[in-house]
Amino acid sequence: MKSRLTIARRINFFVTTLATAVTVVLSCYGVVSSYRQQLNSIEAGAAWQSGEGVRHQLGFYYSDSALLQTLMRDVASHPAIERAAAYSLEGDQLAEYLAPGVDAYPLTDFSVLRGNTELLEIGRLNRRIDTSGYYDLTVPVYSDINPLEKDISRADYGDRLAAEDPVASQYLIGYYHFGINKLALFQSLRPALQQIALYGLGGLLLTLFLTYSFTRGIAASLASLADMASEISKGHLDKKFRPRGKGEIREIASMLNVILGELKKHKAKMDADSHLLRMKVDERTEQLSRQNKQLNEAVRQVTRTKNKLRQLAYYDGLTELPNRQLFTEQLDILLRMAQREGRTIALLFLDLDNFKRINDSLGHSAGDVLLREVAARLASCVRGSDLLAKYVDSEAKIGVSRLGGDEFTVVLNSIDEPKTAGVIAERLLESLQEPMHIEGHEVVVTPSVGIALAPQDADNVEDLLKLADTAMYHAKSQGRNKYSFYTSSMQSAGVGRLKLETELRKALEREELVLHYQPQICTATGKVLGAEALVRWEHPEHGLVPPIRFIPLAEEMGLIVELGAWTLEEAARQSKRLKDLGIPVPKIAVNVSALQFNPSFTKQVQAVLDSVSIPPSCIELELTEGVIMNNAKASIESLHGLKELGVSLSVDDFGTGYSSLSYLSKFPLDELKIDRSFVIEFDKSENSASLVSAIIAMGKSLNLSLVAEGVDNPEQFLFLRQQQVEIIQGYLFSKPLPSRDFEATLREAHFPRQIEEIVRQQELRKQQRVATEH
């Protein structure tokens, strides 16, 4: 059906287009012909009337305007003539006529109207006025009487016209001018145009009807053949076709039916073969599908196993950072690439300060949580542009790695200058300044960072790592929470440190540690109210090792707990010995490290008191603000437990931490110990003195005893005594003394005389100032 419509539509469209074009051309020709005939008719009528009438000759001869106007109205009876005028031979206007309802418009000069037209010819001028088009028709008027003859009366003129020979010569007497409106002329043709359109439409419809009848028969036969071909192409071979038509079309249909029969036989055979082939293909496809699924599952298992083995082999299970193995392999490749390309690599070795204290006090699970948080912060603060630019394995990036424990590394590739590594190190330090919330505890952990450069410092992994580690320990020795670049001078210090670590482990076994005591003096009486026990290391080769060298080392090595337990027990034993010798000491103050202050510490103190058999009041425990504020709620419970044992509790280095006054009032404390830095700076400015006064006032408001340490000169002593500080401790009265010297000092009791001398000297200075002023 679609083919039939297509064929018929094409034929009908062609014939319709051709018939429409012929009709339009003929109609346009008829319109133009009618228009020209109408214009010629007006021209001929005007010429005939003006040339045959005697009245026209009289009007021009006598220049009778009224007569001429009447005559022009009769001549201009056609609706297209809007205006008429009569002119003499000289071009003077004799009369003018304007059709009713027509607006006057300017007349064209007679000379323009005639132009180059011959005198005896009819002139036609085509022009536009405003938006309207006009034909200006000028018609010559003839007379039988010579217009040059004058003084002829109307009666004589009429008689002569009657007597004139019709074949005699005629004289040109004037011109008529007719203004024909083109639009009005066209509108006057409307009946004729309607008739032309009607005839054209009728002819077109007749042509279309005949064309449709003719093409329908042809198209039906062709479309039938097209339908046959379409059905065969679609595989519809089950029926024969009997198309309409005769002659060649029927022969073609017969041939198609023969071909159709052969195709049906061939198709039946192909269908059978195809069915058998499809069965074999389906069976084989199913087998391949099962095997493919098994293969894919095996590949997935192998991939998962490979990834798991890779994860276990190359990544830290806790932090998911690259481990030491991956770090070593990738750094070795990177060093060789950098050496070949002339680039500089920086290795940052980072170790957490006092991490063992967190493990011991909060437990290993809290330590694991902290390590994961540290890893996340380090990874987030190291930008991609700071890390490796090239990798052998794109997934094996070692920007931030965990070597084990609390040790991390950061590798910076292709740095432009060494200070760039320092910028990254500062960023790492800043990333860990914000407190971490670990299992309900607020914890701040600080790192120490060592930096080594390749190839300047070393060109292989082992040496570069060792030098970065050395620089890290140097940063720790400088006060921690710092970074330090490796220098050659650190090498000997590193070797010495390693030796010191080994010897410190043996110091407790060899009983090389001793206690020194610094007396605490009453500012009013000079009486010794107590002493602070300070551990010292008497090295067999190096002599007395200062605490600043081995105390931080003991904390890093995890020996501080064992060292603190020995200090507490030794102080208790020596206090008991002094008491047995009849030299009573009110109390011995022992420092408690952060790693010692854990839930089991109260039981440890109880065990020491029981084993030594001394009154609990003989022991005072000094804890720093940072220790008790690390977990304020837990600290309150532990401090109350210690208080129930009967020992005294003191806050050491008060003023250097960030104690919350609300918590401080809840702690069962006995004493505040003003840090020596405030005592030393008191006379530097009024603000410093005011700060010390404020600390003293706060301690008194909390009903706590006050101890000022670091008192090294009389001015400090007098200031503190004036501020009513009860107890002072410092080199003004005594440095830390070995136990025998401390015992002798207690026996001599010379501190009251020393205080009296200081007060006397102050009075003398006052008298001298008064005398000088007068």
SEBA-734792 format. One record per residue (C-alpha): x, y, z; residue in three letters. Coordinates in steps of 0.2 Angstrom, whole numbers, plus 5000, padded with zeros to 4 digits. Layout:
REM residues N
XYZALA...
//
This chain:
REM residues 774
500050005000MET501450125004LYS502250084987SER500650114978ARG500350284987LEU502150334983THR502050294964ILE500350384962ALA500850524973ARG502350564962ARG501350554946ILE499950664953ASN501150784960PHE502050804944PHE500450824934VAL499650944947THR501251054948THR501251064929LEU499351094927ALA499451224941THR500951314933ALA500051314916VAL498451384924THR499351524933VAL500351574917VAL498751574907LEU497751674920SER499151804922CYS499151814903TYR497251844902GLY497451974916VAL498752074907VAL497852064891SER496252124899SER497152264907TYR497952324891ARG496352304881GLN495452404894GLN496852544893LEU496752544874ASN494952544874SER494952704885ILE496252784874GLU495252744858ALA493652804865GLY494352964871ALA495152994854ALA493552954844TRP492453054854GLN493553204854SER493853194835GLY492153174829GLU491153294839GLY490753474832VAL490553534850ARG492253494854HIS492953594840GLN491853744846LEU492453724864GLY494253734859PHE494053874845TYR493153984857TYR494053924872SER492353894880ASP492853824897SER491053774902ALA490753684886LEU492453594887LEU492153544905GLN490453474900THR491153384886LEU492653314896MET491353244909ARG490553144895ASP492153084888VAL492853034906ALA491452924910SER492552774913HIS492852754932PRO494652744930ALA494752924923ILE494953034938GLU495453194930ARG495353284913ALA495953444906ALA495953544890ALA497453634883TYR497753754868SER499053724855LEU500253834865GLU499953724881GLY498853844890ASP497453764901GLN495753804894LEU494653694906ALA494853564920GLU493753424926TYR493953324942LEU492853164945ALA491753164960PRO492553094976GLY494353114969VAL495553224979ASP496453354968ALA498253324965TYR499553434956PRO499453424937LEU501053394927THR501653534915ASP500953514897PHE502753504890SER503153364902VAL501553274897LEU501953284878ARG503753254880GLY504453194864ASN502753144857THR502453194839GLU501153334838LEU499753224830LEU500053074840GLU499253014856ILE500353034871GLY500452914886ARG501552954901LEU501752834916ASN502052914933ARG501752904952ARG500953024964ILE501252984982ASP500852794983THR499652794967SER500152754949GLY499352854935TYR499352854916TYR499353034908ASP498453014891LEU498553164880THR497353164864VAL497553284850PRO495853374845VAL495653424826TYR494553554817SER493953574799ASP494153754801ILE495853834802ASN496053904820PRO497054044813LEU495554124806GLU494754254818LYS493154344821ASP492054194815ILE490354194824SER489654034832ARG488254034818ALA489554054804ASP490653924812TYR489253804812GLY488753844794ASP490553824788ARG490753654797LEU489153594789ALA489753654772ALA491553594773GLU492053444762ASP492253294773PRO493853244765VAL494653414766ALA496153444777SER495953454796GLN496853574808TYR497553534825LEU496653644837ILE497153574855GLY497353434867TYR496353334879TYR497253264895HIS496553124904PHE497253054921GLY496952874922ILE497152784940ASN498052624938LYS497252544953LEU495452604948ALA495852534930LEU496352364938PHE494752364949GLN493652394934SER494252224928LEU493652134943ARG492252044934PRO493351994920ALA494651934932LEU493451824942GLN492851744926GLN494751704921ILE494951634939ALA493451524937LEU493951464920TYR495651424927GLY495051334942LEU493851234932GLY495251184920GLY496451134934LEU495151024943LEU494650944927LEU496550904924THR496750834941LEU495250724940PHE495850654923LEU497650634930THR497050544945TYR495950424935SER497450394923PHE498750364936THR497750254947ARG497650114935GLY499550124931ILE500050154949ALA499050004956ALA499949884945SER501649944949LEU501249954967ALA500649774967SER502349724960LEU503249834973ALA502149754987ASP502649584980MET504549624981ALA504349694998SER503449545005GLU504849424997ILE506149535005SER505349515022LYS505349325020GLY503449305017HIS503549155005LEU501849065010ASP500749134997LYS500649174978LYS500349344972PHE499049394959ARG499349574955PRO498149684944ARG498749734927GLY499049664910LYS500549624898GLY502249644905GLU501649674923ILE500749504923ARG502349414916GLU503349494929ILE502149434942ALA502249254935SER504149254936MET504149314954LEU502949174958ASN504149054951VAL505649124960ILE504549124976LEU504248944974GLY506148904973GLU506549024987LEU505248924998LYS506148764995LYS507848834998HIS507148925014LYS506448765021ALA508148675019LYS509048825027MET507848825041ASP508248645045ALA510148665044ASP509948825054SER508948735068HIS510248605069LEU511648725069LEU510748835083ARG510548685094MET512448645093LYS512848835095VAL511748845111ASP512548685118GLU514248755115ARG513848925121THR513148855137GLU514748755140GLN515848905137LEU514749015148SER514948895163ARG516848885159GLN516949075158ASN516049095175LYS517248975183GLN518749065175LEU518049235181ASN517749175198GLU519549095199ALA520249265192VAL519249365206ARG519949245219GLN521649265213VAL521549455212THR520749465229ARG522149355236THR523449455227LYS522749615234ASN522649545251LYS524449475250LEU525049645243ARG524049735257GLN524849625270LEU526549635263ALA526649825259TYR525349915270TYR525149945288ASP523649855295GLY523249985308LEU523450145298THR523350075280GLU524950175276LEU526450105267PRO527449995278ASN529349985280ARG529449855266GLN528549965253LEU529450115259PHE531150045258THR530849975240GLU530050125233GLN531350245241LEU532750145234ASP532050165216ILE531750345219LEU533450375225LEU534250295209ARG533050395198MET533450555207ALA535350525206GLN535150495187ARG534050655185GLU535050765197GLY533550795209ARG533550825228THR532550715239ILE532050755257ALA531650615270LEU530650675285LEU530750545300PHE529450585313LEU529250505330ASP527850545343LEU528450615359ASP527950515375ASN526850395365PHE527250255377LYS526450365391ARG524850365382ILE524950175379ASN525350145397ASP524050265404SER522550245392LEU522950065385GLY523450005369HIS521750015361SER521850205364ALA523550205357GLY522950125341ASP521550245339VAL522850385342LEU524050315328LEU522650305316ARG522150485319GLU523950545318VAL524150445301ALA522550535294ALA523150705299ARG524850685292LEU524150615276ALA522950765275SER524250895278CYS525450835265VAL524850895247ARG525050785232GLY526250915225SER527450885239ASP527550695236LEU528350585223LEU528150635205ALA528550465198LYS528250295204TYR528650125197VAL526950065203ASP525650205203SER524750125218GLU526350115228ALA526450295234LYS527550315250ILE527250505253GLY526750465271VAL527350295278SER527250205295ARG528950115299LEU528250035315GLY527750095332GLY527550275333ASP528750315319GLU528250395302PHE529150455287THR528750575273VAL529650575257VAL529750735247LEU530250715229ASN531250845218SER531250995231ILE531951155224ASP532851195241GLU533151125258PRO532051255267LYS530551175257THR530751025268ALA530651135283GLY529051215277VAL528251035276ILE528950995293ALA528151145301GLU526551095293ARG526650915300LEU526950995318LEU525451105316GLU524350965311SER524550875327LEU524351035339GLN522451015339GLU521950905354PRO521250725349MET519750645358HIS520250465361ILE518950365371GLU518250505380GLY520050585384HIS520750735376GLU522550705371VAL523850815364VAL525350725356VAL526850815349THR528050745336PRO529950775334SER530550775315VAL532250735308GLY532650785290ILE533950715279ALA534350755261LEU534850645247ALA536150645239PRO536950785250GLN536850685266ASP536750505259ALA536350415243ASP535550245249ASN534050205259VAL534950135275GLU536050285277ASP534750415273LEU533550335286LEU534850325299LYS535350505297LEU533550565297ALA533350465313ASP534850545321THR534150715316ALA532550665324MET533350625341TYR534250785340HIS532550875339ALA531950785354LYS533550835364SER533151015359GLN531451015368GLY530350905357ARG528950965346ASN530351025334LYS531150985318TYR532950975314SER534050955298PHE535450825299TYR537250895301THR538850795302SER539050855320SER537550745325MET538450585320GLN539550585336SER538050635346ALA537050495339GLY538350365343VAL538450435361GLY536650435363ARG536550255358LEU537850205370LYS536950305384LEU535350215381GLU536250045383THR537150105399GLU535550185406LEU534650015405ARG536049935415LYS536150085428ALA534650015438LEU535449845439GLU537149915444ARG536450035457GLU537150185448GLU535650295452LEU535650395468VAL534450525476LEU534950705480HIS533950815491TYR533550995490GLN532951065506PRO531251165507GLN531451305520ILE530151405530CYS530251585525THR529851645543ALA530951525554THR532251455542GLY531751285548LYS531851135535VAL530051085532LEU530450955519GLY531550915504ALA531250865485GLU532050705480ALA532950715464LEU533650565455VAL535550575449ARG536550455439TRP538350425445GLU539150355429HIS540750255432PRO541650345417GLU540750515415HIS540450555433GLY538750635437LEU537650635422VAL536350785423PRO534550745423PRO534250835407ILE535250705398ARG534450545404PHE532750585411ILE532050625393PRO532950475387LEU532150365400ALA530450425395GLU530750385377GLU531450215381MET529950175393GLY531150165408LEU530350315417ILE529050205425VAL530350085433GLU531450235437LEU530050325446GLY529550175456ALA531350155461TRP531450345466THR529850325477LEU530450175486GLU532150245489GLU531550405495ALA530350315507ALA531850205513ARG532950355516GLN531550445525SER531350295537LYS533250295540ARG533350475545LEU531850455556LYS532750305564ASP534250415567LEU533250535576GLY533350665562ILE531450685558PRO531050765541VAL529250815539PRO529050755521LYS530050705506ILE529350765489ALA529450635475VAL529050685456ASN527750575448VAL527950565429SER526450555417ALA526750365413LEU526750325432GLN525150415435PHE523950275430ASN522550175438PRO523850055447SER524850195454PHE523850205470THR524150025474LYS526050045470GLN526150185483VAL525150085496GLN526449945493ALA527950055496VAL527150125512LEU526849955518ASP528549885514SER529550025521VAL528350055536SER528350245537ILE526950365540PRO526050415523PRO526250595529SER528150585526CYS527850565507ILE527350705496GLU526950665478LEU527250805465GLU526250805449LEU526350925435THR524751015428GLU524850925412GLY524850755420VAL523250795431ILE522350885417MET522650755404ASN521150665410ASN520350775423ALA518950665428LYS520050515430ALA521350615439SER520050675452ILE519650495456GLU521550445457SER522050595468LEU520650555480HIS521250375481GLY523050435485LEU522350565497LYS521450425507GLU523150345509LEU523750495519GLY525050555507VAL525250745503SER524850805485LEU525750945476SER525551025459VAL527351055452ASP527851185440ASP526151275443PHE525751415430GLY526651335415THR525151235410GLY523351265406TYR522451215422SER520551235423SER520151325439LEU518551235441SER519451065440TYR520851135451LEU519651175465SER518950995464LYS520750915466PHE521150865484PRO522850955484LEU523851015498ASP525151125489GLU525551235474LEU527351245468LYS527651405459ILE528751365444ASP530551445445ARG530251535429SER529051655437PHE530151675452VAL531651725441ILE530651845431GLU529751935445PHE530852085445ASP530952105426LYS529352205425SER527852255436GLU526752135426ASN527951985431SER527852035449ALA525952055447SER525851885439LEU526751805454VAL525651895466SER524151835457ALA524651655458ILE525051665476ILE523351745479ALA522451605470MET523351475480GLY522851555496LYS521051565491SER521051375488LEU521851355505ASN523451275498LEU525151295505SER526351385493LEU528151325488VAL529251435477ALA530651345468GLU532151425460GLY532551555473VAL534351595470ASP534551775477ASN534051875492PRO532951995482GLU531851845477GLN531751775494PHE531251945502LEU529951975488PHE529151805491LEU529251825510ARG528351985508GLN527051895498GLN526851775513GLN527451625503VAL527751495517GLU529151385509ILE530551415497ILE531751305488GLN533251355478GLY535151385477TYR535051535489LEU535051415503PHE535551245496SER535851155480LYS535250975478PRO536350875491LEU536850695492PRO536050605506SER537550615518ARG537750805515ASP535850825517PHE535950735533GLU537350845539ALA536351005534THR534850945544LEU535950925559ARG536851095558GLU535251195556ALA536151355550HIS534651415538PHE533851525552PRO535551615554ARG535651645535GLN533851715535ILE534251825549GLU535851895540GLU534751925524ILE533452025534VAL534852115543ARG535652165526GLN534052225520GLN533752335535GLU535552405533LEU535152445514ARG533552535520LYS534452645533GLN535752685520GLN534452745507ARG533552845521VAL535252935525ALA535652965507THR533953045504GLU534153165519HIS
//
